[in-house]
Amino acid sequence: LKVTLPLPPRADEVAVLRRHAEGFDPRDLAAAGLRPVASGADLEAGARAVRQVEVGDDVAAYVVDIARATRTSPSLSLGVSPRGATALMSTARAWAWLNGRGFVTPDDVKSLAHATLAHRLALRPEAELEGVDVSAVLDSALGAVPVPR
């Protein structure tokens, strides 16, 4: 996933630099006050649970159709590969599990599409020169694919 975070306010950025200047080691998690909230076993159990979340044939086809729609976009030189489609299915399963469901909905797919796919797309040079945005191309692909009912 690619998650874009905003830059911190100036005062916070100055505070980060001050901490580093005073010897802060970002690799020393305990000194930073961070404590584990889950064990390795907890993470493995969560991964097993996510793999149990069902993906219906209609939702799997929806993911494939989104990927294929990106491959035919005139603005892209590189669309979503089958591996990218698999990643979208996996993130949608995790989202469904985190929301307490044992099945994936089309809304789960749409909710994770940008974070999962946007960085996998490559604009054509001429589209870049025209100011086309990858996010808009992905929105167009999502809008062009009928949502299963």
C-alpha positions as MATLAB code, in Angstrom:
seq = 'LKVTLPLPPRADEVAVLRRHAEGFDPRDLAAAGLRPVASGADLEAGARAVRQVEVGDDVAAYVVDIARATRTSPSLSLGVSPRGATALMSTARAWAWLNGRGFVTPDDVKSLAHATLAHRLALRPEAELEGVDVSAVLDSALGAVPVPR';
ca = [
       0.000    0.000    0.000;
       1.019    3.549   -0.560;
      -0.323    5.877    2.079;
       0.336    9.570    1.576;
       0.708   11.548    4.779;
       0.708   15.323    4.974;
       3.802   17.147    6.149;
       3.680   18.169    9.809;
       3.168   21.783   10.829;
       6.381   23.836   10.970;
       6.568   23.782   14.788;
       6.309   19.979   14.838;
       8.992   19.697   12.175;
      11.297   21.909   14.246;
      10.596   19.701   17.293;
      11.589   16.609   15.287;
      14.893   18.221   14.334;
      15.499   19.289   17.961;
      14.963   15.705   19.179;
      17.462   14.408   16.625;
      19.974   17.116   17.531;
      19.659   16.034   21.185;
      20.536   12.420   20.329;
      17.170   10.816   19.630;
      17.631    7.389   17.995;
      14.570    6.482   15.929;
      15.604    2.808   16.031;
      15.327    2.697   19.838;
      11.588    2.143   20.076;
      11.529    1.555   23.842;
      13.289    4.875   24.500;
      10.699    6.557   22.269;
       7.975    5.210   24.565;
       6.582    2.665   22.124;
       5.330   -0.628   23.502;
       4.098   -3.684   21.576;
       0.349   -3.964   21.170;
       0.459   -7.357   19.418;
       2.818  -10.304   19.375;
       4.133  -12.161   16.360;
       1.576  -14.862   17.134;
      -1.190  -12.243   17.109;
      -0.075  -11.055   13.670;
       0.044  -14.619   12.342;
      -3.454  -15.276   13.708;
      -4.727  -12.092   12.049;
      -3.181  -13.107    8.729;
      -4.842  -16.533    8.987;
      -8.187  -14.885    9.761;
      -7.894  -12.548    6.769;
      -7.243  -15.526    4.477;
     -10.585  -16.970    5.651;
     -12.517  -13.914    4.413;
     -14.536  -14.995    1.397;
     -14.274  -13.331   -2.000;
     -17.292  -14.094   -4.181;
     -16.881  -14.759   -7.879;
     -18.628  -11.477   -8.709;
     -16.230   -9.490   -6.506;
     -13.186  -11.304   -7.939;
     -14.431  -10.485  -11.448;
     -14.949   -6.862  -10.350;
     -11.288   -6.639   -9.250;
     -10.156   -8.124  -12.578;
     -12.349   -5.721  -14.542;
     -10.887   -2.727  -12.673;
      -7.362   -3.934  -13.459;
      -8.258   -4.490  -17.107;
      -9.853   -1.028  -17.345;
      -6.543    0.541  -16.333;
      -4.725   -1.429  -19.041;
      -6.846    0.131  -21.772;
      -6.572    3.711  -20.531;
      -5.043    5.959  -23.204;
      -3.379    7.989  -20.431;
      -1.388    5.059  -19.041;
       1.687    3.287  -20.331;
       1.374    0.724  -17.542;
      -1.876   -0.511  -16.050;
      -2.561   -2.843  -13.145;
      -0.980   -6.274  -13.542;
      -2.527   -9.547  -12.322;
      -0.221   -9.255   -9.306;
      -1.682   -5.798   -8.622;
      -5.188   -7.252   -8.860;
      -4.177   -9.925   -6.344;
      -2.888   -7.192   -4.028;
      -6.219   -5.348   -4.301;
      -8.115   -8.515   -3.445;
      -5.847   -9.078   -0.428;
      -6.214   -5.555    0.911;
      -9.986   -5.671    0.405;
     -10.095   -8.929    2.385;
      -8.135   -7.325    5.213;
     -10.457   -4.289    5.167;
     -13.518   -6.536    5.345;
     -11.991   -8.441    8.286;
     -11.096   -5.213   10.094;
     -14.727   -4.171    9.638;
     -15.976   -7.415   11.196;
     -17.147   -9.185    8.050;
     -16.278  -12.606    6.683;
     -16.845  -11.549    3.067;
     -15.612   -8.829    0.710;
     -17.981   -6.268   -0.793;
     -17.424   -4.068   -3.852;
     -17.205   -1.116   -1.438;
     -14.216   -2.785    0.243;
     -12.542   -3.023   -3.159;
     -13.267    0.628   -3.954;
     -12.111    1.767   -0.505;
      -8.659    0.247   -0.990;
      -8.222    0.759   -4.740;
      -6.255    4.018   -4.593;
      -3.877    3.005   -1.796;
      -3.287   -0.385   -3.418;
      -3.112    0.529   -7.106;
      -2.187    4.176   -7.723;
       1.562    3.635   -7.317;
       1.383    0.682   -9.727;
       0.245    2.870  -12.632;
       2.524    4.761  -15.023;
       1.315    7.770  -16.979;
       2.248    8.205  -20.625;
       4.652   11.144  -21.043;
       2.139   13.108  -23.091;
      -0.524   12.626  -20.392;
       1.934   13.892  -17.784;
       2.641   16.959  -19.906;
      -1.103   17.597  -20.117;
      -1.322   17.495  -16.315;
      -3.219   14.218  -16.093;
      -3.241   12.790  -12.584;
      -2.910    9.048  -11.860;
      -5.635    9.347   -9.245;
      -8.065   10.762  -11.808;
      -7.251    7.963  -14.257;
      -7.913    5.397  -11.536;
     -11.183    7.152  -10.641;
     -12.168    6.945  -14.301;
     -11.401    3.219  -14.417;
     -13.388    2.643  -11.219;
     -16.293    4.625  -12.651;
     -16.253    2.698  -15.924;
     -16.577   -0.756  -14.333;
     -20.101   -1.787  -13.351;
     -20.394   -2.551   -9.635;
     -21.742   -6.061   -8.981;
     -24.999   -6.271   -7.057;
];
